Amino acid sequence: MEKYESFQMSIGRKRRTFVQYDYRHTDGELFSCVKPTLDECRRLRDEWIKAKEDRL
């Protein structure tokens, strides 16, 4: 199950938008990250899932 929320943060004089992303794997383990885009979060999630599967 995935949940995500975007938010803005000021860095110096610039305002940047980020995405807080959480993914709960079917085994109950939680993956969480903050990145500028949802696509980037999902790419990292996919890499995390692949690494989990490679360990098994």
C-alpha positions in Angstrom: 0.0 0.0 0.0 1.4 3.4 -0.9 0.7 6.8 0.5 2.2 10.1 -0.5 1.8 13.8 0.1 3.5 16.8 -1.5 4.7 19.8 0.5 6.7 23.0 -0.1 9.8 23.9 1.7 11.8 27.1 1.6 15.5 26.7 1.0 17.1 30.1 1.1 14.9 32.3 -1.0 13.6 29.4 -3.2 10.5 27.4 -2.5 10.7 23.8 -3.6 8.1 21.1 -3.7 8.9 17.7 -2.4 6.9 14.4 -2.0 6.9 12.4 1.2 6.4 8.8 0.1 5.6 5.7 2.2 5.1 2.2 0.9 4.2 -0.8 3.1 5.3 -4.1 1.6 3.1 -7.2 1.8 5.6 -8.5 4.5 4.9 -5.4 6.6 8.2 -3.7 6.1 8.0 0.1 5.5 9.8 2.0 2.8 9.9 5.8 3.1 11.6 8.6 1.3 11.4 12.3 0.4 12.2 13.3 -3.1 11.3 16.1 -5.5 8.9 13.9 -7.6 6.6 11.0 -7.2 8.2 9.2 -10.1 11.6 9.4 -8.3 10.1 8.0 -5.1 8.5 5.1 -7.0 11.7 4.4 -8.9 13.6 4.1 -5.5 10.7 1.9 -4.2 11.1 -0.4 -7.1 14.8 -0.7 -6.5 14.2 -1.4 -2.8 11.7 -4.2 -3.7 14.1 -5.7 -6.2 16.9 -5.7 -3.6 14.6 -7.4 -1.1 13.7 -10.1 -3.6 17.4 -10.6 -4.5 18.2 -11.3 -0.8 15.6 -14.1 -0.6 
